[in-house]
Amino acid sequence: MATEKIISAGFGGQGVMSLGMLITYAGMLEKKEVSWLPSYGPEMRGGTANCSVIVSDQPVGSPIITNDATTAVIMNLPSLVKFEKDVAPGGKIFINSSLISQKVERDDVEVYYVPCNDIAIELGNPKVANMVMLGAYLEVTGIVATDSILEAFKKVFGPSKEKFIPLNTEAIKKGQEAIKVAAK
């Protein structure tokens, strides 16, 4: 593994911060070098939110990602418009195709369209769309192990949320399955 620079972006409330935090904690559990830098839009709810996550086997010099992201995880259209250009050539873009019908215009990146919200609704809880996307991302990159994510879940959300681990595990699994079917 070299260095993975991830931009996770969407509307506030879509779990993009949690997705980034889970990857960060899982990386720490696997003794990797990590950083997590949140960024919120000026609106309180429904505004844009994103975070920059770096996972590396080398010390992280700066948590800021500018035009050299290896991956963008995009949950809504405004985020696609804003961050598509920030992925380095050869990078990956994961699109929540439940909410974004627009296609990525670049041909120098790998693109994965995942119907995150549709799958989450099938699972009975629209709030796990971010975990579906996380599963797809893990399936493609293998940046951290699913078991590390589930262990990180306990640390990020605490004991009171552990009852949601089975649902979140299922959402990750469905995201992994969706990527096997829908990649490219």
Secondary structure in CASP SS format (residue, H / E / C, confidence):
PFRMAT SS
TARGET T0000
AUTHOR 0000-0000-0000
METHOD secondary structure of the structure
MODEL  1
M C 1.00
A C 1.00
T E 1.00
E E 1.00
K E 1.00
I E 1.00
I E 1.00
S E 1.00
A E 1.00
G E 1.00
F E 1.00
G C 1.00
G C 1.00
Q C 1.00
G C 1.00
V H 1.00
M H 1.00
S H 1.00
L H 1.00
G H 1.00
M H 1.00
L H 1.00
I H 1.00
T H 1.00
Y H 1.00
A H 1.00
G H 1.00
M H 1.00
L H 1.00
E C 1.00
K C 1.00
K C 1.00
E E 1.00
V E 1.00
S E 1.00
W E 1.00
L E 1.00
P E 1.00
S E 1.00
Y E 1.00
G C 1.00
P C 1.00
E C 1.00
M C 1.00
R C 1.00
G C 1.00
G C 1.00
T E 1.00
A E 1.00
N E 1.00
C E 1.00
S E 1.00
V E 1.00
I E 1.00
V E 1.00
S E 1.00
D C 1.00
Q C 1.00
P C 1.00
V C 1.00
G C 1.00
S C 1.00
P C 1.00
I C 1.00
I C 1.00
T C 1.00
N C 1.00
D C 1.00
A E 1.00
T E 1.00
T E 1.00
A E 1.00
V E 1.00
I E 1.00
M C 1.00
N C 1.00
L H 1.00
P H 1.00
S H 1.00
L H 1.00
V H 1.00
K H 1.00
F H 1.00
E H 1.00
K H 1.00
D H 1.00
V E 1.00
A E 1.00
P E 1.00
G E 1.00
G E 1.00
K E 1.00
I E 1.00
F E 1.00
I E 1.00
N E 1.00
S C 1.00
S C 1.00
L C 1.00
I C 1.00
S C 1.00
Q C 1.00
K C 1.00
V C 1.00
E C 1.00
R C 1.00
D C 1.00
D C 1.00
V C 1.00
E E 1.00
V E 1.00
Y E 1.00
Y E 1.00
V E 1.00
P C 1.00
C H 1.00
N H 1.00
D H 1.00
I H 1.00
A H 1.00
I H 1.00
E H 1.00
L C 1.00
G C 1.00
N C 1.00
P H 1.00
K H 1.00
V H 1.00
A H 1.00
N H 1.00
M H 1.00
V H 1.00
M H 1.00
L H 1.00
G H 1.00
A H 1.00
Y H 1.00
L H 1.00
E H 1.00
V H 1.00
T H 1.00
G C 1.00
I C 1.00
V C 1.00
A C 1.00
T H 1.00
D H 1.00
S H 1.00
I H 1.00
L H 1.00
E H 1.00
A H 1.00
F H 1.00
K H 1.00
K H 1.00
V H 1.00
F H 1.00
G C 1.00
P H 1.00
S H 1.00
K H 1.00
E H 1.00
K H 1.00
F H 1.00
I H 1.00
P H 1.00
L H 1.00
N H 1.00
T H 1.00
E H 1.00
A H 1.00
I H 1.00
K H 1.00
K H 1.00
G H 1.00
Q H 1.00
E H 1.00
A H 1.00
I H 1.00
K H 1.00
V H 1.00
A H 1.00
A C 1.00
K C 1.00
END
